[in-house]
Amino acid sequence: MTSAMPNGLPCKRLGVVAAPYCGATDRPLQRDCVLPISRGGRYTLDNVAPACGSCNSSKCNDEVTGWLRRKRLDERAFLVRHLEIKSALLVRFHAVPNAATEAQETKTL
């Protein structure tokens, strides 16, 4: 997916160390679906990753593992960065459930 993130946010504004695919820290980012929408992916924090324009256009709607291997990018580094970014986004958008919310949900079951 090639839609730009608001104002082409650099990685630092998102609170992340590096873009998940290539590790870039100095480029504007675009929204990319790790599992493309055309392959059943959804716009969720688990599936959306900020990507530099070069990686986003290169990956297109490819399956991420095969694409990383073809580009000779480090799969393990991608997984670590993706987890770091996901955690930062969860905190930024307050998507981390707190104990009070969990307790309330447990009472209603």
C-alpha positions in Angstrom: 0.0 0.0 0.0 1.5 3.3 -1.0 -0.6 5.9 0.9 1.7 8.3 2.8 1.7 8.5 6.5 0.6 12.0 7.7 3.2 14.5 6.6 5.6 11.7 5.6 6.6 11.2 9.2 10.3 10.4 9.8 11.0 7.4 12.0 12.0 9.5 15.0 8.6 11.2 15.2 7.0 7.7 15.4 9.2 6.9 18.3 11.0 4.0 16.5 14.6 3.2 16.0 14.5 2.2 12.3 12.1 1.3 9.5 11.3 -2.4 9.8 12.3 -3.6 6.3 15.6 -1.8 5.6 16.5 -0.1 8.9 16.3 3.4 7.4 16.2 6.2 10.0 16.4 9.3 7.8 13.6 8.9 5.3 9.9 9.8 5.2 7.7 6.8 5.7 4.6 5.3 4.1 2.1 2.9 5.4 2.7 -0.7 4.2 0.7 -3.8 5.0 3.1 -6.6 5.9 0.4 -9.0 4.6 -1.0 -7.1 1.6 -4.7 -6.3 1.6 -4.9 -8.2 -1.8 -3.7 -11.3 0.1 -6.1 -11.1 3.0 -4.2 -8.6 5.2 -6.1 -5.9 7.2 -5.3 -2.4 8.5 -4.4 -3.4 12.0 -1.4 -2.4 14.2 -0.2 -6.0 13.8 -0.2 -5.8 10.0 0.8 -2.2 9.3 4.4 -1.1 9.2 6.0 2.2 8.3 8.2 1.7 5.2 10.5 3.9 3.2 9.2 4.6 -0.3 11.8 2.4 -1.9 10.9 -0.7 0.1 7.2 0.0 -0.1 7.2 0.2 -3.9 9.6 -2.7 -4.3 7.6 -5.0 -2.0 4.3 -4.1 -3.7 1.9 -6.9 -2.8 4.6 -9.6 -2.3 4.7 -12.0 0.6 7.1 -10.4 3.1 9.4 -13.4 3.7 10.0 -14.1 0.1 10.5 -10.4 -0.7 13.0 -10.0 2.2 15.0 -13.0 0.9 15.0 -11.8 -2.7 16.3 -8.4 -1.5 18.8 -10.1 0.8 17.4 -8.2 3.8 17.8 -9.6 7.3 14.5 -11.4 8.3 15.4 -11.5 12.0 16.2 -7.8 12.1 12.9 -7.1 10.4 11.0 -9.1 13.0 12.7 -7.3 15.9 12.2 -3.9 14.4 8.6 -4.7 13.5 7.9 -5.8 17.1 9.6 -2.6 18.4 7.5 -0.4 16.1 4.3 -2.3 16.9 4.9 -1.7 20.6 5.7 2.0 20.1 2.5 2.4 18.0 0.4 0.6 20.7 1.7 3.0 23.3 1.3 6.1 21.1 -2.3 5.3 20.2 -3.2 4.0 23.7 -4.1 0.6 22.4 -2.5 -1.1 25.3 -5.3 -2.4 27.6 -4.9 -1.3 31.2 -5.7 -3.4 34.3 -9.0 -1.5 35.0 -10.3 -2.2 31.5 -9.3 -5.8 31.7 -10.9 -6.2 35.1 -14.2 -4.6 33.8 -14.2 -6.9 30.8 -13.6 -9.9 33.0 -16.6 -8.9 35.2 -18.9 -8.8 32.2 -18.1 -12.3 31.2 
